[in-house]
Amino acid sequence: MKPFFEYHSKLDPFRLFSMEHILTILIIFILCVLLFVFRSQIKRQERFFRFTLVIILLGADVLYHFWLMYENAWSPKSALPLHLSDFAVILAIIMLLTKSYRLFQFMYFAGIGSSIQAILTPDLARFSFPHFQYIEFFVSHGGVVLACLFMIVAYNYEPPMRSLWITVIIVNVYAGCVFLLNKLLGANYMYMMKKPGAASVLDFLGPWPWYLLSLELLMIVSFYLLYSPFWVKRKDKQKDE
């Protein structure tokens, strides 16, 4: 069991879209679909499912930091929850506890968008399945997606169009703050200073700093794609009226 918890793992490096990675993505996708399939049951037991998600997200995050400290690997240069997808885990816990519609409007775009990107192109280096870091990573990021979809299923939350552009503004302000912290700490949170070592979507977006502008455009496009189901739903409703 020890090799599965060592920070300096001797396991094979993580391989993008390996069989293990594809199966993990499929499991997360199936869980998302099941949320809607069992919508009525979830509505009746919303408190149980809501706190189950809180426990899973909080437990995974706490265990991750304890593991880093136990392995003497915790560092402010890499372990702070400043990547947008990592910060989204904390926000997802708050959203679930408070049932905040305002926070949902931000999380639907920023939380789901950043988590999907992390799930599809994770920066896991030597942490392949079944390493603890591999499991914790996908539980946390998959849990954020499930938490946001849960709010739609359980409470019929829908993001208004204006929240898309408010989220874009907030993410840019947040990125500016993270850039300053990167300078201060000598870190690379949100990959604003350089690209990750592993394969990622940034590899197709040009060199630094131009890939930051490409990433901005990609973010807006992804937010519109996330909004599209609600746009179609509202158009259909207007036709019926």
Buried (B, 14 or more C-beta within 10 A) or exposed (E): EEEBEBBEBEBEEBBEEBEBBEEBBEEBEEBBEEBEEBBEEBEEEBEEBBEEBBEBBBBBBEBBEEBBEEEEEBEEEBBBBBBBBBBBBBBBBEBBEEBBBEBBBBBBBBBBBBBBBBBBBBBBEBBBBEBBBBBBBBBBBBBBBBBBBBBBBBBEBBBEEEBBEBBBEBBEEBBEEBBEBBEEBEBBBBBBBEBBEBBBBBEEBEEEEEBBEBBBEBBBEBBEEBBEEBEEEEEEEEEEE
